[in-house]
Amino acid sequence: MEWWRRPLGALVSGRRVIVAGGPAAAWTSLVAALRDLGATDVLVVATEGTGAGPQPEATVAVVDVPGDESDAMVRLHAAIDLLAGPPPAIVDAVEAFDADRTAVVFGTFLTETPDLVGRPLVAHRRPEWVALEDKTIVDALLDRAGVTRAASTVVPVGDAAQAWRPLDHGSGTVWAADARDGYHGGGARTRWVTDDDEACAAAADLAPWCDAVRVMPFLEGIATSVHGIVLPDDVVALRPVELVTLRRGHDLRYAGCATFWDPPSAIRDEMREAARRVGALLRDEIDYRGAFTLDGVATADGFRPTELNPRFGAGLGVITRGLDGLPLHLVLDLVVSGTHVEVSATELEALLLEQSDANRSGGSWQLHVKTPLEVTGRAARYEDGTWRWAEPDEPSDGDVVAKDGFARISFEASRTPVGPSVGERSAAFWRFADSELGTNVGPLTAPPDVTR
């Protein structure tokens, strides 16, 4: 692993480091990696509270989104804005920690500002990269890349209630809002529409957030994504990641991701080829570098992409979990910054594919859910389609944490089947969480795997 330790160590060894954005707990493993590489001290600027789980061994300055930001996307953008226009609490913490202004600064994978309190970040998202998260323009990009997709149309949101029926192939349509008020994910501005009443409700619900919507047929199957990484010499294409997308009636609820599910080899190959094509297009058109995700659905007819996220995604964290301490987020920041990293696309792809296929991981989680009870690392058992707390002498099927509006179960890799979707055990966990943690999510169902 010297290929990443040398350039990252050369940057941080003997220096103070600031990491900024998100909950403090999200930085715990990366802070450990920075200290191992010789960072003298670390400041964590947490813009979304402490978070659940182990806390980083660092100085921590905790701020949170002001006011009652109950909408997930509004909270996300408000947290990002805290770095672009930091309040006094952040300014004071940074100035006290880095009085001589020599610290190295890393942001989250969502960070768009080039500096923090006048200190340049190692990398940030360029405006032309962020713009591609608009779900009403992705289909034109897929066409330019030569990637097969489902039919779609983009219409003013006020016209969508009259325009959806021609694209209904029997299971309704899915509407995705534009990015007028900022990009969105996790299904926050996406609606499954199956009749005229739902169409009118969806149009009224989305109108405050957008000018136009993309309308496409509802695609039955497992929601999935494939990551690509654009390096200077070529594009890395990784393995599929299941996007745990559960259903409550016709509401779609994103609830984590995992790598236990394996689609047929033909769909895996199709997904990886799509990532290569899209990555090459991003490199050629906007000089893109670093990670991106191509999300879609594994249908009976193959993979059909529905959105592009030009950034490090949650699935990439799952893929690299436990990979000999590789802090891929920090390494890819070096790539984005133009720092030479001594690894080729072929070498990195082989490493990540071998490790992620051999070591499965993931779970189910939700942000901004009711969590009246706090749980830290409690073991649970999955039997006959239901979860219960594990007895002290029993092996664990999953590890549960819950705190501050966040709840998660991490599936135990040695006791989670490889091949099938984790949708059923995820839906069962939320029934258990409602009963035992008071999350009040409501009954959820898993999608069918129609690829077999």
Beta strands, then each sheet from edge to edge (+ up, - down):
strand 1: 16-20
strand 2: 41-46
strand 3: 59-62
strand 4: 104-107
strand 5: 115-116
strand 6: 119-120
strand 7: 153-156
strand 8: 173-177
strand 9: 190-193
strand 10: 212-217
strand 11: 222-230
strand 12: 235-248
strand 13: 251-258
strand 14: 290-299
strand 15: 302-309
strand 16: 363-367
strand 17: 375-383
strand 18: 386-389
strand 19: 398-403
strand 20: 406-411
sheet 1: 3+ 2+ 1+ 4+
sheet 2: 5+ 6-
sheet 3: 7+ 10- 8+ 9-
sheet 4: 13+ 12- 11+ 14- 15+
sheet 5: 16+ 20- 19+ 17- 18+
end
